[in-house]
Amino acid sequence: MNIIILLVVGGILGWLASIVMRTDGQQGIFLNIIVGIVGAFLAGFIITPLIGGAPITSGAFDIRSLIASFLGAVVLLAILNLIRRGSVR
């Protein structure tokens, strides 16, 4: 059950991050899910220890972990845009 919740929340966070970074038209739902989940892992290692709390990948669904995962997805999209285009946008 935890994997299903992670897929749904990762998809929503990836979609929101792609809207913020203006890459929503270039990605499909599958890539949004991938970006959300990888962003959650990235945030679990980098952002979550800085703000405290538990990462979303461990099953903690509080506001801090959701914000950290969202920021991780935005950072991941910024890195991908930098590699692809040479600018963050």
N, C-alpha and C positions, 0 to 999 in steps of 0.2 A: 504494500500500500504506500510505503514511503517513496518508492521509485515513481509511482504514478503521480503523486503530489509534486515531487521534484520536477517531473516532466511538464506538468501543467503550469506550475509557478515559474519554472525556467522559460517556458514559452512566452508567458505574459511579460516577464521581465525583459527577455530578449526583444520582444516586439516593442515595448515601451522605449528601450534603449535605442532601437533602430529608428524610432520616430524622432527621438531627441537628436540623434546624429544624422538625420535625414538620409538614411540608407534603406528605408522601408520599401521603396519601389524596386530595389535591386535584389531583395531577399525574399524567399518564400517562408512558409511556416516552419519547414524543417530546419532551415538555417537560423531562424529566430530561436528555436528550441536549443540548438547547439550553442549559440552565442549566450543564451541565458544560463545554461548549465555550466559552460566553461567559465563564464563570468562569475558565477557563484563559487566555483572552485578557486578562481583567482582571488576573489574577495575573501574567501575563507582563509587563505594563507597570508594575504597582505593587509587588507583593510580591517577585517574583523578584530585582529589583535590590537589595532590602534584605538578602536572605539569601544572595545570590550564586547562581551557577549559571545554567543556561539554561532558558528557558520550555519547557513541554511542547509548545507549538505549533511549535517549531523541530525537534522530533524527539528531544529529550533526555528519556529516561524514567528518571531517577534518583529517589531518594527525596525530595530537596529539591524537584524540579519537581512531583512528584505531590502533596506536602503543600501547596505553594504554590497549585497548581490547585484542590485541595480547599478551601483557605481562600478562594480567589477565588469559588468556587461558593457557599460559606456566606455570604460578604459580599453577593453578588448576591441570594441569597434573602432576606437580612435587609433589603436595600434594597427589594426587591419587596414584602415584608410590610409595611414601613413605609409605602410608598405606598398599598397596597391597604387596610390596616386601620387605619393610624395607630399601630400598635405593632409592636415587633420580635418578640415572643413569646418 
